[in-house]
Amino acid sequence: MIIERQQDVTVAATSVMERTSDPRLREIMVSLVNTCTALSATSA
Protein backbone atom coordinates (compact mmCIF):
# COMPACT_ATOMS: atom_id res chain seq x y z
CA MET A 1 0.00 0.00 0.00
CA ILE A 2 1.31 3.41 -0.97
CA ILE A 3 0.25 6.21 1.35
CA GLU A 4 -0.20 9.44 -0.56
CA ARG A 5 -1.91 11.68 1.99
CA GLN A 6 -1.47 12.20 5.72
CA GLN A 7 -5.12 11.22 6.28
CA ASP A 8 -4.41 7.80 4.79
CA VAL A 9 -1.85 6.92 7.47
CA THR A 10 -4.49 6.31 10.14
CA VAL A 11 -6.60 4.16 7.83
CA ALA A 12 -3.59 2.10 6.76
CA ALA A 13 -2.23 1.60 10.27
CA THR A 14 -5.64 0.75 11.71
CA SER A 15 -6.40 -1.77 8.98
CA VAL A 16 -3.10 -3.54 9.65
CA MET A 17 -3.68 -3.58 13.40
CA GLU A 18 -7.22 -4.94 12.99
CA ARG A 19 -5.73 -8.11 11.48
CA THR A 20 -3.85 -8.88 14.70
CA SER A 21 -4.98 -12.20 16.14
CA ASP A 22 -4.71 -11.16 19.81
CA PRO A 23 -7.85 -9.15 20.65
CA ARG A 24 -6.24 -7.32 23.57
CA LEU A 25 -3.21 -6.26 21.53
CA ARG A 26 -5.51 -5.27 18.65
CA GLU A 27 -7.58 -2.97 20.86
CA ILE A 28 -4.50 -1.39 22.44
CA MET A 29 -2.78 -0.76 19.11
CA VAL A 30 -5.89 0.62 17.37
CA SER A 31 -6.38 2.98 20.32
CA LEU A 32 -2.72 4.00 20.16
CA VAL A 33 -2.94 4.77 16.45
CA ASN A 34 -6.09 6.84 16.98
CA THR A 35 -4.54 8.72 19.90
CA CYS A 36 -1.32 9.46 17.99
CA THR A 37 -3.35 10.71 15.05
CA ALA A 38 -5.38 13.01 17.28
CA LEU A 39 -2.24 14.36 18.96
CA SER A 40 -0.51 15.03 15.68
CA ALA A 41 -3.60 16.80 14.33
CA THR A 42 -3.70 19.16 17.31
CA SER A 43 0.01 19.96 17.09
CA ALA A 44 0.00 20.65 13.35
ZIQUIFEN-V764772 format. One line per field, one symbol per residue. psi: psi as a letter, one per 30 degrees, with the letter a starting at -180 (. if undefined). burial: I if it has 16 or more other ideal C-beta (glycine too) atoms within 10 Angstrom, else O. A space follows every 10 residues. Layout:
psi->???
burial->???
This chain:
psi->kkjfleffee eeeeeeeffk fjeeeeeeee eeeeeeeeef eff.
burial->OOOOOOOOOI OOIOOOIOOO OOOOOOOOII OOIOOOIOOO OOOO
